[in-house]
Amino acid sequence: QVQLVESGGGLVQAGGSLRLSCAASGRTFSSYAMGWFRQAPGKQREFVAAISWRGSSTIYADSVKGRFTISRDNAKNTVYLQMNSLKPEDTAVYYCAARTGSSWHAFRDYEYDYWGQGTQVTVSS
């Protein structure tokens, strides 16, 4: 079992930056692949980024590639999402998620086992 708590959301103008954090407690953090998802009002939750157990490999949704960076610090049990050049369409509740299993390469929310409560990101135009 692992507990996830996101922080760092807020209101920012278009073109600005935010860094989200997700602190984990419970089982060994480095045994989980981690992901970020987001859900905008009236829309389904969508994949944003994922990172492998030691952080050596990452993947991104096309919509955020080149603007967002996922990273992790296993010594601090924390995963980050650095968001630059934010756009109004990035407005959503952002969730971090943890995945057990042999593959870290997962895009679908049902492939993740644990979820945080979410943090709101609002980008004004």
C-alpha positions as CSV (number, residue, x, y, z in Angstrom):
1,Q,0.0,0.0,0.0
2,V,1.2,3.5,-0.8
3,Q,-0.3,6.9,0.0
4,L,0.1,9.8,-2.5
5,V,-0.4,13.5,-1.8
6,E,-0.1,16.1,-4.5
7,S,0.8,19.7,-4.0
8,G,1.9,22.7,-6.0
9,G,-1.2,23.5,-8.0
10,G,-2.7,27.0,-8.3
11,L,-3.6,29.8,-10.7
12,V,-1.1,31.0,-13.3
13,Q,-1.2,33.1,-16.4
14,A,-0.7,31.6,-19.8
15,G,3.0,31.2,-20.6
16,G,3.8,30.7,-16.9
17,S,5.2,27.8,-15.0
18,L,4.2,25.5,-12.1
19,R,5.9,22.6,-10.4
20,L,3.7,19.9,-9.0
21,S,5.0,17.5,-6.3
22,C,3.6,14.1,-5.3
23,A,4.9,12.8,-1.9
24,A,4.6,9.0,-1.3
25,S,4.5,7.1,1.9
26,G,4.2,3.4,2.6
27,R,6.1,0.7,0.6
28,T,9.4,1.3,-1.0
29,F,8.8,4.2,-3.4
30,S,11.4,3.0,-5.9
31,S,9.4,-0.2,-6.5
32,Y,6.6,1.9,-8.2
33,A,6.5,3.3,-11.7
34,M,4.8,6.7,-11.4
35,G,2.5,8.7,-13.6
36,W,0.7,12.0,-13.9
37,F,-2.8,12.3,-15.2
38,R,-5.2,15.2,-15.5
39,Q,-9.0,15.7,-15.8
40,A,-10.6,18.8,-17.1
41,P,-14.3,19.6,-16.3
42,G,-16.6,17.5,-18.4
43,K,-13.7,15.4,-19.9
44,Q,-12.3,12.0,-19.2
45,R,-9.1,11.7,-17.2
46,E,-6.1,11.7,-19.6
47,F,-2.5,10.6,-19.4
48,V,0.2,13.3,-19.1
49,A,3.5,11.6,-18.3
50,A,5.1,8.6,-16.7
51,I,8.5,7.7,-15.3
52,S,10.3,4.5,-14.7
53,W,11.4,3.2,-11.3
54,R,14.8,4.9,-11.2
55,G,13.8,7.8,-13.4
56,S,16.0,6.8,-16.3
57,S,13.0,6.6,-18.8
58,T,10.1,8.9,-19.3
59,I,7.1,9.2,-21.7
60,Y,4.8,12.1,-22.4
61,A,1.5,12.8,-24.0
62,D,1.9,14.6,-27.3
63,S,0.0,17.6,-25.9
64,V,2.6,18.3,-23.3
65,K,5.8,17.0,-24.9
66,G,8.5,19.7,-24.9
67,R,6.7,21.7,-22.2
68,F,6.3,19.4,-19.2
69,T,9.0,17.3,-17.5
70,I,8.5,14.5,-15.1
71,S,11.2,13.5,-12.6
72,R,11.5,11.7,-9.3
73,D,13.7,11.7,-6.2
74,N,13.6,8.3,-4.7
75,A,15.5,9.5,-1.6
76,K,12.7,11.9,-0.9
77,N,9.9,9.6,-2.0
78,T,8.6,12.3,-4.4
79,V,7.7,12.6,-8.1
80,Y,7.5,16.0,-9.8
81,L,5.9,17.5,-12.8
82,Q,7.5,20.7,-14.0
83,M,5.1,22.5,-16.3
84,N,6.3,25.3,-18.5
85,S,4.7,27.4,-21.2
86,L,1.3,26.7,-19.7
87,K,-1.8,27.1,-21.8
88,P,-5.5,27.6,-20.8
89,E,-6.2,24.1,-22.1
90,D,-3.8,22.7,-19.4
91,T,-6.4,23.7,-16.9
92,A,-7.4,20.5,-15.0
93,V,-7.2,18.6,-11.8
94,Y,-3.8,16.8,-11.8
95,Y,-3.4,13.4,-10.2
96,C,-0.3,11.4,-9.5
97,A,-0.5,7.6,-9.6
98,A,1.7,4.6,-8.7
99,R,1.9,1.4,-10.6
100,T,3.2,-2.0,-9.5
101,G,4.1,-4.7,-12.0
102,S,6.9,-5.5,-14.4
103,S,6.3,-2.7,-16.9
104,W,6.6,1.0,-16.2
105,H,5.3,2.0,-19.7
106,A,1.6,2.6,-18.9
107,F,-0.8,5.2,-20.4
108,R,-4.2,4.1,-19.1
109,D,-5.6,5.0,-15.7
110,Y,-6.7,1.4,-15.0
111,E,-3.0,0.3,-15.3
112,Y,-2.2,2.3,-12.1
113,D,-2.9,0.9,-8.6
114,Y,-2.8,3.9,-6.3
115,W,-3.9,7.5,-6.7
116,G,-3.6,10.8,-5.0
117,Q,-6.5,13.2,-4.3
118,G,-5.5,15.6,-7.0
119,T,-4.4,19.3,-7.2
120,Q,-6.1,22.0,-9.2
121,V,-4.2,23.8,-11.9
122,T,-5.9,26.8,-13.5
123,V,-4.3,28.7,-16.4
124,S,-5.8,32.0,-17.3
125,S,-5.6,33.6,-20.8
